[in-house]
Amino acid sequence: MEEILLSVKNVLKDEEEILSAHVSSNENTFYISIFKKIDLFLTIRISNHKKINSYYSNKSFNPLDNDLLQKN
């Protein structure tokens, strides 16, 4: 998880910061909320599998290298 958070932090703009991060129970999906300025935020999903249902409709990323999400 730390590697993924660091990767996301490295691409944030100066006015953006990570507000929260959550790992799913199966540890294959990460949800990261990004805060921008005073009242804007975005939650992204990083996972090695497709969405199971349409409930989550925000930005979703499936890395080409699934090893990114595997435990060491």
CHARMM internal coordinates of N, CA and C (Angstrom, degrees):
IC EDIT
DIST 1 N 1 CA 1.4575
DIST 1 CA 1 C 1.5237
ANGL 1 N 1 CA 1 C 110.69
DIST 1 C 2 N 1.3231
ANGL 1 CA 1 C 2 N 116.97
DIHE 1 N 1 CA 1 C 2 N -39.69
DIST 2 N 2 CA 1.4576
ANGL 1 C 2 N 2 CA 120.28
DIHE 1 CA 1 C 2 N 2 CA -178.82
DIST 2 CA 2 C 1.5294
ANGL 2 N 2 CA 2 C 111.83
DIHE 1 C 2 N 2 CA 2 C -60.26
DIST 2 C 3 N 1.3284
ANGL 2 CA 2 C 3 N 116.62
DIHE 2 N 2 CA 2 C 3 N -38.65
DIST 3 N 3 CA 1.4669
ANGL 2 C 3 N 3 CA 120.40
DIHE 2 CA 2 C 3 N 3 CA 179.75
DIST 3 CA 3 C 1.5248
ANGL 3 N 3 CA 3 C 110.61
DIHE 2 C 3 N 3 CA 3 C -64.35
DIST 3 C 4 N 1.3124
ANGL 3 CA 3 C 4 N 116.86
DIHE 3 N 3 CA 3 C 4 N -41.38
DIST 4 N 4 CA 1.4606
ANGL 3 C 4 N 4 CA 120.87
DIHE 3 CA 3 C 4 N 4 CA -179.73
DIST 4 CA 4 C 1.5266
ANGL 4 N 4 CA 4 C 109.93
DIHE 3 C 4 N 4 CA 4 C -67.20
DIST 4 C 5 N 1.3276
ANGL 4 CA 4 C 5 N 117.53
DIHE 4 N 4 CA 4 C 5 N -43.54
DIST 5 N 5 CA 1.4655
ANGL 4 C 5 N 5 CA 120.56
DIHE 4 CA 4 C 5 N 5 CA 178.41
DIST 5 CA 5 C 1.5289
ANGL 5 N 5 CA 5 C 110.76
DIHE 4 C 5 N 5 CA 5 C -61.60
DIST 5 C 6 N 1.3008
ANGL 5 CA 5 C 6 N 117.32
DIHE 5 N 5 CA 5 C 6 N -41.50
DIST 6 N 6 CA 1.4590
ANGL 5 C 6 N 6 CA 121.16
DIHE 5 CA 5 C 6 N 6 CA 178.78
DIST 6 CA 6 C 1.5253
ANGL 6 N 6 CA 6 C 110.56
DIHE 5 C 6 N 6 CA 6 C -64.07
DIST 6 C 7 N 1.3185
ANGL 6 CA 6 C 7 N 117.44
DIHE 6 N 6 CA 6 C 7 N -41.22
DIST 7 N 7 CA 1.4709
ANGL 6 C 7 N 7 CA 121.54
DIHE 6 CA 6 C 7 N 7 CA 178.19
DIST 7 CA 7 C 1.5254
ANGL 7 N 7 CA 7 C 110.90
DIHE 6 C 7 N 7 CA 7 C -62.32
DIST 7 C 8 N 1.3312
ANGL 7 CA 7 C 8 N 116.47
DIHE 7 N 7 CA 7 C 8 N -42.60
DIST 8 N 8 CA 1.4674
ANGL 7 C 8 N 8 CA 120.12
DIHE 7 CA 7 C 8 N 8 CA 178.84
DIST 8 CA 8 C 1.5262
ANGL 8 N 8 CA 8 C 109.57
DIHE 7 C 8 N 8 CA 8 C -67.03
DIST 8 C 9 N 1.3307
ANGL 8 CA 8 C 9 N 118.27
DIHE 8 N 8 CA 8 C 9 N -44.68
DIST 9 N 9 CA 1.4701
ANGL 8 C 9 N 9 CA 121.62
DIHE 8 CA 8 C 9 N 9 CA 178.97
DIST 9 CA 9 C 1.5164
ANGL 9 N 9 CA 9 C 111.64
DIHE 8 C 9 N 9 CA 9 C -56.70
DIST 9 C 10 N 1.3132
ANGL 9 CA 9 C 10 N 116.74
DIHE 9 N 9 CA 9 C 10 N -37.71
DIST 10 N 10 CA 1.4607
ANGL 9 C 10 N 10 CA 120.89
DIHE 9 CA 9 C 10 N 10 CA -177.15
DIST 10 CA 10 C 1.5183
ANGL 10 N 10 CA 10 C 113.54
DIHE 9 C 10 N 10 CA 10 C -67.44
DIST 10 C 11 N 1.3215
ANGL 10 CA 10 C 11 N 118.78
DIHE 10 N 10 CA 10 C 11 N -18.91
DIST 11 N 11 CA 1.4687
ANGL 10 C 11 N 11 CA 120.83
DIHE 10 CA 10 C 11 N 11 CA -179.83
DIST 11 CA 11 C 1.5304
ANGL 11 N 11 CA 11 C 113.06
DIHE 10 C 11 N 11 CA 11 C -105.51
DIST 11 C 12 N 1.3292
ANGL 11 CA 11 C 12 N 116.94
DIHE 11 N 11 CA 11 C 12 N -1.44
DIST 12 N 12 CA 1.4619
ANGL 11 C 12 N 12 CA 119.75
DIHE 11 CA 11 C 12 N 12 CA 179.16
DIST 12 CA 12 C 1.5237
ANGL 12 N 12 CA 12 C 110.81
DIHE 11 C 12 N 12 CA 12 C -73.20
DIST 12 C 13 N 1.3145
ANGL 12 CA 12 C 13 N 115.51
DIHE 12 N 12 CA 12 C 13 N 150.18
DIST 13 N 13 CA 1.4630
ANGL 12 C 13 N 13 CA 121.48
DIHE 12 CA 12 C 13 N 13 CA 173.88
DIST 13 CA 13 C 1.5240
ANGL 13 N 13 CA 13 C 108.81
DIHE 12 C 13 N 13 CA 13 C -79.75
DIST 13 C 14 N 1.3276
ANGL 13 CA 13 C 14 N 116.80
DIHE 13 N 13 CA 13 C 14 N 167.92
DIST 14 N 14 CA 1.4721
ANGL 13 C 14 N 14 CA 121.12
DIHE 13 CA 13 C 14 N 14 CA -176.83
DIST 14 CA 14 C 1.5273
ANGL 14 N 14 CA 14 C 112.90
DIHE 13 C 14 N 14 CA 14 C -58.38
DIST 14 C 15 N 1.3341
ANGL 14 CA 14 C 15 N 117.28
DIHE 14 N 14 CA 14 C 15 N -35.14
DIST 15 N 15 CA 1.4716
ANGL 14 C 15 N 15 CA 120.22
DIHE 14 CA 14 C 15 N 15 CA -177.26
DIST 15 CA 15 C 1.5366
ANGL 15 N 15 CA 15 C 113.04
DIHE 14 C 15 N 15 CA 15 C -86.53
DIST 15 C 16 N 1.3194
ANGL 15 CA 15 C 16 N 117.87
DIHE 15 N 15 CA 15 C 16 N 5.68
DIST 16 N 16 CA 1.4644
ANGL 15 C 16 N 16 CA 122.20
DIHE 15 CA 15 C 16 N 16 CA -179.27
DIST 16 CA 16 C 1.5264
ANGL 16 N 16 CA 16 C 110.93
DIHE 15 C 16 N 16 CA 16 C -110.17
DIST 16 C 17 N 1.3267
ANGL 16 CA 16 C 17 N 115.41
DIHE 16 N 16 CA 16 C 17 N 149.93
DIST 17 N 17 CA 1.4648
ANGL 16 C 17 N 17 CA 120.60
DIHE 16 CA 16 C 17 N 17 CA 174.94
DIST 17 CA 17 C 1.5206
ANGL 17 N 17 CA 17 C 109.72
DIHE 16 C 17 N 17 CA 17 C -150.87
DIST 17 C 18 N 1.3099
ANGL 17 CA 17 C 18 N 116.02
DIHE 17 N 17 CA 17 C 18 N 156.61
DIST 18 N 18 CA 1.4684
ANGL 17 C 18 N 18 CA 120.75
DIHE 17 CA 17 C 18 N 18 CA 177.03
DIST 18 CA 18 C 1.5211
ANGL 18 N 18 CA 18 C 107.71
DIHE 17 C 18 N 18 CA 18 C -77.31
DIST 18 C 19 N 1.3095
ANGL 18 CA 18 C 19 N 115.05
DIHE 18 N 18 CA 18 C 19 N 122.99
DIST 19 N 19 CA 1.4575
ANGL 18 C 19 N 19 CA 121.67
DIHE 18 CA 18 C 19 N 19 CA -179.06
DIST 19 CA 19 C 1.5214
ANGL 19 N 19 CA 19 C 110.87
DIHE 18 C 19 N 19 CA 19 C -88.63
DIST 19 C 20 N 1.3329
ANGL 19 CA 19 C 20 N 116.75
DIHE 19 N 19 CA 19 C 20 N -43.17
DIST 20 N 20 CA 1.4621
ANGL 19 C 20 N 20 CA 120.93
DIHE 19 CA 19 C 20 N 20 CA 178.95
DIST 20 CA 20 C 1.5134
ANGL 20 N 20 CA 20 C 109.83
DIHE 19 C 20 N 20 CA 20 C -157.22
DIST 20 C 21 N 1.3202
ANGL 20 CA 20 C 21 N 115.05
DIHE 20 N 20 CA 20 C 21 N 161.08
DIST 21 N 21 CA 1.4671
ANGL 20 C 21 N 21 CA 121.00
DIHE 20 CA 20 C 21 N 21 CA 177.95
DIST 21 CA 21 C 1.5191
ANGL 21 N 21 CA 21 C 107.95
DIHE 20 C 21 N 21 CA 21 C -144.69
DIST 21 C 22 N 1.3208
ANGL 21 CA 21 C 22 N 115.18
DIHE 21 N 21 CA 21 C 22 N 142.15
DIST 22 N 22 CA 1.4641
ANGL 21 C 22 N 22 CA 120.70
DIHE 21 CA 21 C 22 N 22 CA -178.31
DIST 22 CA 22 C 1.5277
ANGL 22 N 22 CA 22 C 109.15
DIHE 21 C 22 N 22 CA 22 C -140.96
DIST 22 C 23 N 1.3117
ANGL 22 CA 22 C 23 N 116.24
DIHE 22 N 22 CA 22 C 23 N 139.37
DIST 23 N 23 CA 1.4615
ANGL 22 C 23 N 23 CA 122.42
DIHE 22 CA 22 C 23 N 23 CA 175.83
DIST 23 CA 23 C 1.5228
ANGL 23 N 23 CA 23 C 107.75
DIHE 22 C 23 N 23 CA 23 C -108.83
DIST 23 C 24 N 1.3333
ANGL 23 CA 23 C 24 N 116.99
DIHE 23 N 23 CA 23 C 24 N 135.47
DIST 24 N 24 CA 1.4618
ANGL 23 C 24 N 24 CA 120.48
DIHE 23 CA 23 C 24 N 24 CA 178.71
DIST 24 CA 24 C 1.5237
ANGL 24 N 24 CA 24 C 110.35
DIHE 23 C 24 N 24 CA 24 C -66.46
DIST 24 C 25 N 1.3144
ANGL 24 CA 24 C 25 N 116.03
DIHE 24 N 24 CA 24 C 25 N 164.32
DIST 25 N 25 CA 1.4717
ANGL 24 C 25 N 25 CA 120.75
DIHE 24 CA 24 C 25 N 25 CA -177.33
DIST 25 CA 25 C 1.5219
ANGL 25 N 25 CA 25 C 112.56
DIHE 24 C 25 N 25 CA 25 C -62.97
DIST 25 C 26 N 1.3404
ANGL 25 CA 25 C 26 N 117.69
DIHE 25 N 25 CA 25 C 26 N -29.29
DIST 26 N 26 CA 1.4691
ANGL 25 C 26 N 26 CA 119.37
DIHE 25 CA 25 C 26 N 26 CA 178.53
DIST 26 CA 26 C 1.5323
ANGL 26 N 26 CA 26 C 111.93
DIHE 25 C 26 N 26 CA 26 C -88.97
DIST 26 C 27 N 1.3057
ANGL 26 CA 26 C 27 N 116.76
DIHE 26 N 26 CA 26 C 27 N 0.57
DIST 27 N 27 CA 1.4679
ANGL 26 C 27 N 27 CA 125.19
DIHE 26 CA 26 C 27 N 27 CA 177.05
DIST 27 CA 27 C 1.5216
ANGL 27 N 27 CA 27 C 113.61
DIHE 26 C 27 N 27 CA 27 C 60.97
DIST 27 C 28 N 1.3366
ANGL 27 CA 27 C 28 N 117.28
DIHE 27 N 27 CA 27 C 28 N 25.48
DIST 28 N 28 CA 1.4601
ANGL 27 C 28 N 28 CA 121.51
DIHE 27 CA 27 C 28 N 28 CA 178.06
DIST 28 CA 28 C 1.5253
ANGL 28 N 28 CA 28 C 113.01
DIHE 27 C 28 N 28 CA 28 C -107.52
DIST 28 C 29 N 1.3299
ANGL 28 CA 28 C 29 N 117.23
DIHE 28 N 28 CA 28 C 29 N -4.98
DIST 29 N 29 CA 1.4511
ANGL 28 C 29 N 29 CA 120.96
DIHE 28 CA 28 C 29 N 29 CA -178.20
DIST 29 CA 29 C 1.5266
ANGL 29 N 29 CA 29 C 109.45
DIHE 28 C 29 N 29 CA 29 C -136.30
DIST 29 C 30 N 1.3412
ANGL 29 CA 29 C 30 N 114.50
DIHE 29 N 29 CA 29 C 30 N 136.56
DIST 30 N 30 CA 1.4567
ANGL 29 C 30 N 30 CA 121.39
DIHE 29 CA 29 C 30 N 30 CA 178.19
DIST 30 CA 30 C 1.5192
ANGL 30 N 30 CA 30 C 108.47
DIHE 29 C 30 N 30 CA 30 C -119.28
DIST 30 C 31 N 1.3166
ANGL 30 CA 30 C 31 N 116.83
DIHE 30 N 30 CA 30 C 31 N 136.33
DIST 31 N 31 CA 1.4601
ANGL 30 C 31 N 31 CA 122.75
DIHE 30 CA 30 C 31 N 31 CA 174.92
DIST 31 CA 31 C 1.5173
ANGL 31 N 31 CA 31 C 106.97
DIHE 30 C 31 N 31 CA 31 C -115.97
DIST 31 C 32 N 1.3270
ANGL 31 CA 31 C 32 N 116.42
DIHE 31 N 31 CA 31 C 32 N 124.88
DIST 32 N 32 CA 1.4514
ANGL 31 C 32 N 32 CA 121.06
DIHE 31 CA 31 C 32 N 32 CA -177.88
DIST 32 CA 32 C 1.5232
ANGL 32 N 32 CA 32 C 108.47
DIHE 31 C 32 N 32 CA 32 C -126.98
DIST 32 C 33 N 1.3359
ANGL 32 CA 32 C 33 N 115.92
DIHE 32 N 32 CA 32 C 33 N 124.92
DIST 33 N 33 CA 1.4622
ANGL 32 C 33 N 33 CA 121.01
DIHE 32 CA 32 C 33 N 33 CA 177.22
DIST 33 CA 33 C 1.5202
ANGL 33 N 33 CA 33 C 108.52
DIHE 32 C 33 N 33 CA 33 C -98.48
DIST 33 C 34 N 1.3241
ANGL 33 CA 33 C 34 N 114.92
DIHE 33 N 33 CA 33 C 34 N 129.03
DIST 34 N 34 CA 1.4568
ANGL 33 C 34 N 34 CA 121.76
DIHE 33 CA 33 C 34 N 34 CA -178.61
DIST 34 CA 34 C 1.5211
ANGL 34 N 34 CA 34 C 108.33
DIHE 33 C 34 N 34 CA 34 C -111.64
DIST 34 C 35 N 1.3280
ANGL 34 CA 34 C 35 N 115.80
DIHE 34 N 34 CA 34 C 35 N 129.58
DIST 35 N 35 CA 1.4606
ANGL 34 C 35 N 35 CA 123.07
DIHE 34 CA 34 C 35 N 35 CA -179.30
DIST 35 CA 35 C 1.5198
ANGL 35 N 35 CA 35 C 108.71
DIHE 34 C 35 N 35 CA 35 C -102.38
DIST 35 C 36 N 1.3366
ANGL 35 CA 35 C 36 N 116.19
DIHE 35 N 35 CA 35 C 36 N 134.96
DIST 36 N 36 CA 1.4607
ANGL 35 C 36 N 36 CA 120.68
DIHE 35 CA 35 C 36 N 36 CA -179.92
DIST 36 CA 36 C 1.5214
ANGL 36 N 36 CA 36 C 109.77
DIHE 35 C 36 N 36 CA 36 C -132.30
DIST 36 C 37 N 1.3114
ANGL 36 CA 36 C 37 N 115.20
DIHE 36 N 36 CA 36 C 37 N 126.48
DIST 37 N 37 CA 1.4662
ANGL 36 C 37 N 37 CA 123.12
DIHE 36 CA 36 C 37 N 37 CA 179.98
DIST 37 CA 37 C 1.5239
ANGL 37 N 37 CA 37 C 110.65
DIHE 36 C 37 N 37 CA 37 C 58.46
DIST 37 C 38 N 1.3157
ANGL 37 CA 37 C 38 N 117.26
DIHE 37 N 37 CA 37 C 38 N -133.61
DIST 38 N 38 CA 1.4649
ANGL 37 C 38 N 38 CA 120.30
DIHE 37 CA 37 C 38 N 38 CA -172.73
DIST 38 CA 38 C 1.5147
ANGL 38 N 38 CA 38 C 113.17
DIHE 37 C 38 N 38 CA 38 C -93.50
DIST 38 C 39 N 1.3160
ANGL 38 CA 38 C 39 N 118.28
DIHE 38 N 38 CA 38 C 39 N -39.79
DIST 39 N 39 CA 1.4616
ANGL 38 C 39 N 39 CA 118.80
DIHE 38 CA 38 C 39 N 39 CA -170.34
DIST 39 CA 39 C 1.5279
ANGL 39 N 39 CA 39 C 115.00
DIHE 38 C 39 N 39 CA 39 C -138.08
DIST 39 C 40 N 1.2979
ANGL 39 CA 39 C 40 N 119.10
DIHE 39 N 39 CA 39 C 40 N 20.29
DIST 40 N 40 CA 1.4582
ANGL 39 C 40 N 40 CA 121.04
DIHE 39 CA 39 C 40 N 40 CA -179.83
DIST 40 CA 40 C 1.5233
ANGL 40 N 40 CA 40 C 110.16
DIHE 39 C 40 N 40 CA 40 C -114.40
DIST 40 C 41 N 1.3270
ANGL 40 CA 40 C 41 N 116.03
DIHE 40 N 40 CA 40 C 41 N 137.25
DIST 41 N 41 CA 1.4621
ANGL 40 C 41 N 41 CA 118.55
DIHE 40 CA 40 C 41 N 41 CA 173.81
DIST 41 CA 41 C 1.5196
ANGL 41 N 41 CA 41 C 109.64
DIHE 40 C 41 N 41 CA 41 C -148.41
DIST 41 C 42 N 1.3247
ANGL 41 CA 41 C 42 N 115.09
DIHE 41 N 41 CA 41 C 42 N 158.00
DIST 42 N 42 CA 1.4512
ANGL 41 C 42 N 42 CA 122.82
DIHE 41 CA 41 C 42 N 42 CA -179.31
DIST 42 CA 42 C 1.5129
ANGL 42 N 42 CA 42 C 107.92
DIHE 41 C 42 N 42 CA 42 C -140.21
DIST 42 C 43 N 1.3134
ANGL 42 CA 42 C 43 N 116.97
DIHE 42 N 42 CA 42 C 43 N 135.11
DIST 43 N 43 CA 1.4590
ANGL 42 C 43 N 43 CA 120.79
DIHE 42 CA 42 C 43 N 43 CA 174.65
DIST 43 CA 43 C 1.5235
ANGL 43 N 43 CA 43 C 107.49
DIHE 42 C 43 N 43 CA 43 C -107.48
DIST 43 C 44 N 1.3320
ANGL 43 CA 43 C 44 N 115.26
DIHE 43 N 43 CA 43 C 44 N 129.57
DIST 44 N 44 CA 1.4577
ANGL 43 C 44 N 44 CA 120.42
DIHE 43 CA 43 C 44 N 44 CA 177.83
DIST 44 CA 44 C 1.5208
ANGL 44 N 44 CA 44 C 109.32
DIHE 43 C 44 N 44 CA 44 C -113.64
DIST 44 C 45 N 1.3102
ANGL 44 CA 44 C 45 N 115.50
DIHE 44 N 44 CA 44 C 45 N 157.05
DIST 45 N 45 CA 1.4638
ANGL 44 C 45 N 45 CA 122.61
DIHE 44 CA 44 C 45 N 45 CA 179.52
DIST 45 CA 45 C 1.5186
ANGL 45 N 45 CA 45 C 107.82
DIHE 44 C 45 N 45 CA 45 C -120.03
DIST 45 C 46 N 1.3286
ANGL 45 CA 45 C 46 N 116.97
DIHE 45 N 45 CA 45 C 46 N 128.40
DIST 46 N 46 CA 1.4584
ANGL 45 C 46 N 46 CA 122.66
DIHE 45 CA 45 C 46 N 46 CA 176.69
DIST 46 CA 46 C 1.5201
ANGL 46 N 46 CA 46 C 106.05
DIHE 45 C 46 N 46 CA 46 C -120.59
DIST 46 C 47 N 1.3254
ANGL 46 CA 46 C 47 N 116.29
DIHE 46 N 46 CA 46 C 47 N 121.41
DIST 47 N 47 CA 1.4559
ANGL 46 C 47 N 47 CA 119.38
DIHE 46 CA 46 C 47 N 47 CA -173.38
DIST 47 CA 47 C 1.5192
ANGL 47 N 47 CA 47 C 111.07
DIHE 46 C 47 N 47 CA 47 C -151.57
DIST 47 C 48 N 1.3328
ANGL 47 CA 47 C 48 N 116.05
DIHE 47 N 47 CA 47 C 48 N 159.11
DIST 48 N 48 CA 1.4612
ANGL 47 C 48 N 48 CA 119.72
DIHE 47 CA 47 C 48 N 48 CA 176.18
DIST 48 CA 48 C 1.5270
ANGL 48 N 48 CA 48 C 110.94
DIHE 47 C 48 N 48 CA 48 C -100.60
DIST 48 C 49 N 1.3345
ANGL 48 CA 48 C 49 N 116.99
DIHE 48 N 48 CA 48 C 49 N 17.94
DIST 49 N 49 CA 1.4659
ANGL 48 C 49 N 49 CA 121.16
DIHE 48 CA 48 C 49 N 49 CA 175.75
DIST 49 CA 49 C 1.5213
ANGL 49 N 49 CA 49 C 109.48
DIHE 48 C 49 N 49 CA 49 C -146.60
DIST 49 C 50 N 1.3188
ANGL 49 CA 49 C 50 N 116.56
DIHE 49 N 49 CA 49 C 50 N 160.08
DIST 50 N 50 CA 1.4581
ANGL 49 C 50 N 50 CA 121.50
DIHE 49 CA 49 C 50 N 50 CA 178.94
DIST 50 CA 50 C 1.5174
ANGL 50 N 50 CA 50 C 110.52
DIHE 49 C 50 N 50 CA 50 C -69.75
DIST 50 C 51 N 1.3397
ANGL 50 CA 50 C 51 N 115.42
DIHE 50 N 50 CA 50 C 51 N 161.92
DIST 51 N 51 CA 1.4588
ANGL 50 C 51 N 51 CA 120.31
DIHE 50 CA 50 C 51 N 51 CA 176.62
DIST 51 CA 51 C 1.5261
ANGL 51 N 51 CA 51 C 109.48
DIHE 50 C 51 N 51 CA 51 C -61.62
DIST 51 C 52 N 1.3119
ANGL 51 CA 51 C 52 N 116.55
DIHE 51 N 51 CA 51 C 52 N 140.36
DIST 52 N 52 CA 1.4588
ANGL 51 C 52 N 52 CA 121.21
DIHE 51 CA 51 C 52 N 52 CA 179.06
DIST 52 CA 52 C 1.5293
ANGL 52 N 52 CA 52 C 110.83
DIHE 51 C 52 N 52 CA 52 C -80.48
DIST 52 C 53 N 1.3332
ANGL 52 CA 52 C 53 N 116.25
DIHE 52 N 52 CA 52 C 53 N -36.61
DIST 53 N 53 CA 1.4615
ANGL 52 C 53 N 53 CA 119.52
DIHE 52 CA 52 C 53 N 53 CA 176.92
DIST 53 CA 53 C 1.5223
ANGL 53 N 53 CA 53 C 109.43
DIHE 52 C 53 N 53 CA 53 C -136.50
DIST 53 C 54 N 1.2925
ANGL 53 CA 53 C 54 N 117.26
DIHE 53 N 53 CA 53 C 54 N 172.21
DIST 54 N 54 CA 1.4635
ANGL 53 C 54 N 54 CA 121.54
DIHE 53 CA 53 C 54 N 54 CA -175.79
DIST 54 CA 54 C 1.5288
ANGL 54 N 54 CA 54 C 112.66
DIHE 53 C 54 N 54 CA 54 C -88.17
DIST 54 C 55 N 1.3186
ANGL 54 CA 54 C 55 N 117.99
DIHE 54 N 54 CA 54 C 55 N 4.00
DIST 55 N 55 CA 1.4666
ANGL 54 C 55 N 55 CA 120.31
DIHE 54 CA 54 C 55 N 55 CA -178.78
DIST 55 CA 55 C 1.5174
ANGL 55 N 55 CA 55 C 111.20
DIHE 54 C 55 N 55 CA 55 C -57.73
DIST 55 C 56 N 1.3216
ANGL 55 CA 55 C 56 N 116.64
DIHE 55 N 55 CA 55 C 56 N -43.68
DIST 56 N 56 CA 1.4575
ANGL 55 C 56 N 56 CA 120.43
DIHE 55 CA 55 C 56 N 56 CA -179.23
DIST 56 CA 56 C 1.5184
ANGL 56 N 56 CA 56 C 108.46
DIHE 55 C 56 N 56 CA 56 C -88.59
DIST 56 C 57 N 1.3308
ANGL 56 CA 56 C 57 N 117.91
DIHE 56 N 56 CA 56 C 57 N 109.29
DIST 57 N 57 CA 1.4590
ANGL 56 C 57 N 57 CA 120.65
DIHE 56 CA 56 C 57 N 57 CA -174.09
DIST 57 CA 57 C 1.5233
ANGL 57 N 57 CA 57 C 113.67
DIHE 56 C 57 N 57 CA 57 C -113.75
DIST 57 C 58 N 1.3266
ANGL 57 CA 57 C 58 N 118.57
DIHE 57 N 57 CA 57 C 58 N 3.84
DIST 58 N 58 CA 1.4600
ANGL 57 C 58 N 58 CA 120.57
DIHE 57 CA 57 C 58 N 58 CA 178.63
DIST 58 CA 58 C 1.5110
ANGL 58 N 58 CA 58 C 111.36
DIHE 57 C 58 N 58 CA 58 C -75.35
DIST 58 C 59 N 1.3135
ANGL 58 CA 58 C 59 N 115.69
DIHE 58 N 58 CA 58 C 59 N -175.10
DIST 59 N 59 CA 1.4644
ANGL 58 C 59 N 59 CA 121.20
DIHE 58 CA 58 C 59 N 59 CA -179.14
DIST 59 CA 59 C 1.5244
ANGL 59 N 59 CA 59 C 110.32
DIHE 58 C 59 N 59 CA 59 C -57.11
DIST 59 C 60 N 1.3124
ANGL 59 CA 59 C 60 N 115.62
DIHE 59 N 59 CA 59 C 60 N 132.74
DIST 60 N 60 CA 1.4587
ANGL 59 C 60 N 60 CA 121.42
DIHE 59 CA 59 C 60 N 60 CA -179.18
DIST 60 CA 60 C 1.5199
ANGL 60 N 60 CA 60 C 108.19
DIHE 59 C 60 N 60 CA 60 C -132.75
DIST 60 C 61 N 1.3220
ANGL 60 CA 60 C 61 N 116.71
DIHE 60 N 60 CA 60 C 61 N 132.16
DIST 61 N 61 CA 1.4540
ANGL 60 C 61 N 61 CA 122.14
DIHE 60 CA 60 C 61 N 61 CA -178.12
DIST 61 CA 61 C 1.5165
ANGL 61 N 61 CA 61 C 109.87
DIHE 60 C 61 N 61 CA 61 C -120.67
DIST 61 C 62 N 1.3230
ANGL 61 CA 61 C 62 N 115.67
DIHE 61 N 61 CA 61 C 62 N 132.70
DIST 62 N 62 CA 1.4590
ANGL 61 C 62 N 62 CA 122.27
DIHE 61 CA 61 C 62 N 62 CA 173.46
DIST 62 CA 62 C 1.5234
ANGL 62 N 62 CA 62 C 106.70
DIHE 61 C 62 N 62 CA 62 C -115.23
DIST 62 C 63 N 1.3215
ANGL 62 CA 62 C 63 N 117.38
DIHE 62 N 62 CA 62 C 63 N 101.13
DIST 63 N 63 CA 1.4630
ANGL 62 C 63 N 63 CA 119.32
DIHE 62 CA 62 C 63 N 63 CA -176.38
DIST 63 CA 63 C 1.5254
ANGL 63 N 63 CA 63 C 111.75
DIHE 62 C 63 N 63 CA 63 C -60.75
DIST 63 C 64 N 1.3086
ANGL 63 CA 63 C 64 N 116.34
DIHE 63 N 63 CA 63 C 64 N 144.33
DIST 64 N 64 CA 1.4622
ANGL 63 C 64 N 64 CA 120.00
DIHE 63 CA 63 C 64 N 64 CA 177.01
DIST 64 CA 64 C 1.5195
ANGL 64 N 64 CA 64 C 111.11
DIHE 63 C 64 N 64 CA 64 C -64.54
DIST 64 C 65 N 1.3115
ANGL 64 CA 64 C 65 N 116.07
DIHE 64 N 64 CA 64 C 65 N -33.05
DIST 65 N 65 CA 1.4592
ANGL 64 C 65 N 65 CA 121.23
DIHE 64 CA 64 C 65 N 65 CA 179.24
DIST 65 CA 65 C 1.5225
ANGL 65 N 65 CA 65 C 108.44
DIHE 64 C 65 N 65 CA 65 C -98.78
DIST 65 C 66 N 1.3285
ANGL 65 CA 65 C 66 N 117.71
DIHE 65 N 65 CA 65 C 66 N 96.56
DIST 66 N 66 CA 1.4616
ANGL 65 C 66 N 66 CA 121.10
DIHE 65 CA 65 C 66 N 66 CA -178.15
DIST 66 CA 66 C 1.5163
ANGL 66 N 66 CA 66 C 112.85
DIHE 65 C 66 N 66 CA 66 C -64.35
DIST 66 C 67 N 1.3268
ANGL 66 CA 66 C 67 N 117.83
DIHE 66 N 66 CA 66 C 67 N -15.98
DIST 67 N 67 CA 1.4624
ANGL 66 C 67 N 67 CA 120.49
DIHE 66 CA 66 C 67 N 67 CA 177.81
DIST 67 CA 67 C 1.5139
ANGL 67 N 67 CA 67 C 111.16
DIHE 66 C 67 N 67 CA 67 C -63.99
DIST 67 C 68 N 1.3208
ANGL 67 CA 67 C 68 N 117.63
DIHE 67 N 67 CA 67 C 68 N -19.46
DIST 68 N 68 CA 1.4579
ANGL 67 C 68 N 68 CA 121.22
DIHE 67 CA 67 C 68 N 68 CA 178.21
DIST 68 CA 68 C 1.5100
ANGL 68 N 68 CA 68 C 111.33
DIHE 67 C 68 N 68 CA 68 C -56.83
DIST 68 C 69 N 1.3396
ANGL 68 CA 68 C 69 N 116.76
DIHE 68 N 68 CA 68 C 69 N -33.06
DIST 69 N 69 CA 1.4518
ANGL 68 C 69 N 69 CA 120.90
DIHE 68 CA 68 C 69 N 69 CA -176.20
DIST 69 CA 69 C 1.5267
ANGL 69 N 69 CA 69 C 113.62
DIHE 68 C 69 N 69 CA 69 C -99.59
DIST 69 C 70 N 1.3023
ANGL 69 CA 69 C 70 N 117.44
DIHE 69 N 69 CA 69 C 70 N 1.51
DIST 70 N 70 CA 1.4757
ANGL 69 C 70 N 70 CA 119.88
DIHE 69 CA 69 C 70 N 70 CA -179.09
DIST 70 CA 70 C 1.5138
ANGL 70 N 70 CA 70 C 110.31
DIHE 69 C 70 N 70 CA 70 C -84.85
DIST 70 C 71 N 1.3089
ANGL 70 CA 70 C 71 N 115.47
DIHE 70 N 70 CA 70 C 71 N 145.54
DIST 71 N 71 CA 1.4685
ANGL 70 C 71 N 71 CA 120.67
DIHE 70 CA 70 C 71 N 71 CA 176.97
DIST 71 CA 71 C 1.5197
ANGL 71 N 71 CA 71 C 108.83
DIHE 70 C 71 N 71 CA 71 C -71.00
DIST 71 C 72 N 1.3284
ANGL 71 CA 71 C 72 N 116.29
DIHE 71 N 71 CA 71 C 72 N 146.46
DIST 72 N 72 CA 1.4617
ANGL 71 C 72 N 72 CA 121.54
DIHE 71 CA 71 C 72 N 72 CA 175.82
DIST 72 CA 72 C 1.4970
ANGL 72 N 72 CA 72 C 110.92
DIHE 71 C 72 N 72 CA 72 C -90.76
END
COOR INIT
IC SEED 1 N 1 CA 1 C
IC BUILD
